[in-house]
Structures are given as structure tokens and as C-alpha cells.
Amino acid sequence: MQRLGTGIGWRPEIADAVERMPDVDWVEVVSENLCPGHLPESLLRLRARGVTVVPHGVSLGLGGAERPDEGRLTALAERARVLGAPLVTEHIAFVRAGGALTASPRLEAGHLLPVPRTRDALDVLCENVRVAQDALPVPLAVENIAALLSWPGEDLTEGQFLYELADRTGVRLLIDVANLHTNHVNQGEDPARALAELPLEALAYVHVAGGFERDGVWHDSHAHPVPEPVLDILTDLASRVTPPGVLLERDENFPELGELERELAAIGKAVELGRTVAAAHPRRAAADPGTPPAPATPAAQTPAAEPAGYGAVGAESAEDGTAGAEPAGGGTVRAGTAGTAGTEAIGAESAGTEAIGAESVGAELPGTEAARQRLGLAQTALLSALVAGTPAPEGFDRGRLAVQARALASKRADVVARIAPELPVILGAGYRPAFLAHAQGHPMGGGYRQDAMEFAASLLLAGRPEDAEARRALRAWWLERSGPAPRSSRPAVRAARAARRVLLRR
């Protein structure tokens, strides 16, 4: 695998700072934020001086029940070619559910959600990864994600799940040590055990990021300094294998250049410390990378140990500020983290799908189709509970579901504010409470741009905002962007056409 060195996530807000960092060897950019024919001048200058650029996708949903969308794969491949990238990366997550596979309305998460570590999910994920590998011109690496909740009845630990995925597909792994810390705090999972079970010879590179703890829940915000426990996990990893590359992610609350450089220096010291440990204990470093994991034990029966050196981090008072991306074609998410594709909007009352645990579901379907249907039903039930207020599926922690639901709504509000910055200006301090109230009854069925339009239309049809001048400004904003509605039977288009007729009469 190509040695990448020290990297940082390229974002427009810190583009100038990144260009002034002499020790940055490579950058990672959210693929869905790029237009291949109009690359940012900053990225062009970085490439001209030999800095490697890696596209990081957030919208494929490789862990979802459906096969990867051809359009998204084509877009990711195009960006890899334009950037001359040595590889591309994506997430082990699902970002949408419902649709034809489950005969239910399409739902979009607007963020990366965890895949159950079950045999069904692993079979589907392996096939989806192979489809993606066949469509991409360069190797694919997949990233473990942070989770606020866990699935009941899982068969495998995270390390076992990732080991089997890499073993069956040959896919590279992007290991996010901050996400291992998140899952330690939120799920009681042992980062040391996960690292010991991973096929570290498949390591492509490493992500490092900050977050915050609130009410006993760790939020992977990418908006705070990297804490010591995350650096400790990085040191542990570097004591087992030399990482081909290590990258700092920062998506919000961007600091000055000096602070970014100090964070990169701390990351470098953590890696060097790991090498020192490896030199002092060569047997451990040599044994771990290729050691197969222990036989799978149902996760529910495996007690979580408290690993030495991974202490709790003090809570910070902050909002979950994970960054989002608007994918090509009107998608969402990111997580991620993340982005999803546009489909018809639906109301909360029609979004529910009951959790089905019967193993007979889809039993007569060929290949992975039975597993896809079972996984699709389970993911739709979970996502519906998170975004549409339907009952929680059996076995889930309702408190954690509530935390995840609030995080998803908060992310929607943040990303809509970024892609439609006029809305917070027009609505002022009332934007956020109004959007969160809207989100409770209106699950996202399409991308964030559609979400912004539907939010504005719902306010106007309700005669809001109360201030007449703000209402006129919002109406002008909506009409300017809505345009003539095309002929279609899709409910979302029919609703948009009807809303436009009403608003034009006002």
C-alpha cells in the first residue's frame, strides 16, 4: 500500500491554512463536495506541488440492504480519475432505507448509521463492496463509524466483523481511532480488543478526530481538539503496525493554523511513541497484524473490559457539529460523516415499517436476496423510529434512540443552514426551533436541498413567519428556487406543484 504520510482533511474554510502547512503530505476531500470540472484552485495548487488528494465518499451506503447506486459509483470513480488518487474511501454504514425492497416509502437518514454485526449484514456488505470494487478504477478502503446506539442480537465484535470483511473481499481498511473511542464510551467496546482482532496488514490509513462527552454519551463532532484517549488508541495501533498514513479530520469550529499544526504534531508524537513501544516489544508488533480473531462469540454475551489507558474525557458543553455534504445529484449526509440520494418525500404517518424478526422472511429468495430483504426490513424499522416517530424496534435502548434521533434532527438543521444560508438570515433566531419542529413531522425523503425547499414551503403554507417582511422574503426565496414543476406522478412533485400554485396566489 502506498505510503501517504501525514495528512489533513481539506475543507474550504481552512484551504489557505492547509496550503501553508509545509509538513502536510496529503489531503482528503469529501467526494460529493467536488465538481470534477471545476476543482477548487487550492486543491489544484496542492496537487501541482505533489500533494496527494484522496476522495472520501459519504453517500454510497455500502452497509445498506440495496446494492450500491450506479450513479454514485460513477461519480466516485470520476473524482478518483480527475484527482489522480491512489485510492478512494467510503464508510461501513447505511444512510437510507425503505423503497422497493421493503415495499415501503424511502427514508433518508442524513447521516451515517451503524450496520448490525450479523451474518446477514456481513453477506450483504461483502457483496456491495465487491460491486463497488468492480466499478472503481483504484482500490477501495472502508471506514469503521462511530455509533450512538447498538443493534440487539449481534453475532460478531467489531474486530471480527472487519476481519471477515477484509478477508472475504480483499478491501482495504480505513481505521478511525476516534470512532473506536466513541464506541468504547457509548457501547463499552474495548479498543485494544478491536485492534488485536483487525487484519492490520489491510490498513490503508488512519483517521484521528475530536469530539465531546455529554450525559455519558460521546459525540464524534469533528469540531473539538483530539483528546488524549484517542491519541492513546493511535499509539496502540502504531505499536502493532506502521500506519501508511494518518489524517486529522476537522469539520467545524475551525481553529487557527497554529492550533492545527499543534494537533498534527501531537498525532505525530503518538505514532512515534507507538513505534518506540513496538521496538521494545517486537514480538507483539509482529504477531498482531496477521493473527486471525478468536471464534465469534455473540456480542451480547461478551463482557466489555475497561482497557488500560483509555480513560473518560471530561464533558464539554457543545452541540453535535458533525459536518454534512451535499452529494452530486441532490443527496445528503456526513457523516460522517454523509449524503443520500433524492427520492419522494413522505409524511411521518406513512413512514413506519414494523420490525420483523422472523427468520423465514425472504427465505425462498436466491443468493443474498433473502438476507437483503431481512436487513432492509430491520434497517427501515430503525430509521423510521429515528426520523418518523414510529415505535422503537424490539431490543433497542429507547434512551439511545432518542439521543440518535435528536442528533439526526440537529444535523439536518445544520446542513440545511449551510446549503441554504439565506434561511437562517431570513428567519433569524427562529430558524433552528422552527426547523426542528418541522423535522419531527417530516422525515427526509430526498436530499438536503429538497429538505430546505420543503421546510420553507411548510412555513409559508402555515402563514409563517409572523413578521410580514420576513414572510415576503421567504416567499421570494422559495419561488425563485422552485421553478416550474415538471410533469410527474411523484407525490413530492405533485405537492411542490400544489404549493407553488397556492403561493403564487398570495
ZIKA-V588754 format. One record per backbone hydrogen bond with DSSP energy under -1.0 kcal/mol. NH is the residue of the N-H (numbers start at 0). CO is the residue of the C=O. Records with the same first field share a line. If there is no record, write none. Layout:
NH=CO / CO
//
This chain:
3=243
4=243
6=245
7=25
8=247
9=27
13=10
14=11
17=13
18=14
19=15
20=17
23=20
24=5
25=5
26=51
27=7
28=53
30=55
32=29
33=30
37=34
43=39
44=40
45=41
46=42
47=43
48=44
49=46
50=45
51=24
53=26
55=28
56=88
62=92
63=60
72=68
73=69
74=70
75=71
76=72
77=73
78=74
79=75
80=76
81=77
82=78
84=79
87=138
88=54
89=140
91=142
92=90
93=112
96=106
98=103
103=98
106=96
107=443
108=94
112=93
117=115
121=117
122=118
123=119
124=120
125=121
126=122
127=123
128=124
129=125
130=126
131=127
132=128
133=129
134=130
135=131
140=87
141=171
142=89
143=173
154=116
155=116
160=156
161=157
162=158
163=159
164=160
165=161
166=162
167=163
168=164
169=165
171=139
172=201
173=141
174=204
176=206
179=175
180=176
181=177
182=178
183=179
184=180
185=181
186=182
187=183
188=182
193=189
194=190
195=191
196=192
197=193
199=197
201=198
202=199
203=172
205=244
206=174
207=246
211=218
213=216
216=213
218=211
220=218
221=209
230=226
231=227
232=228
233=229
234=230
235=231
236=232
237=233
238=234
239=236
240=236
245=4
246=205
247=6
248=207
250=221
251=221
259=255
260=256
261=257
262=258
263=259
264=260
265=261
266=262
267=263
268=264
269=265
270=266
271=267
272=268
273=269
274=270
275=271
276=272
277=273
278=274
279=275
280=276
284=280
285=281
286=282
287=283
290=287
298=153
300=297
301=298
309=306
315=212
317=315
329=326
330=326
334=336
335=336
336=334
338=57
347=440
349=346
350=347
360=357
362=359
364=361
368=365
371=367
372=368
373=369
374=370
375=371
376=372
377=373
378=374
379=375
380=376
381=377
382=378
383=379
384=380
385=381
386=382
387=383
389=383
395=392
400=396
401=397
402=398
403=399
404=400
405=401
406=402
407=403
408=404
409=405
410=406
411=407
412=408
413=409
414=410
415=411
416=412
417=413
418=414
419=415
422=419
424=420
425=421
426=422
427=423
429=426
430=427
433=429
434=430
435=431
436=432
437=433
438=434
439=435
450=446
451=447
452=448
453=449
454=450
455=451
456=452
457=453
458=454
459=455
460=456
461=457
462=459
463=458
470=466
471=467
472=468
473=469
474=470
475=471
476=472
477=473
478=474
479=475
480=476
481=477
482=478
493=489
494=490
495=491
496=492
497=493
498=494
499=495
500=496
501=497
502=498
503=499
504=500
//
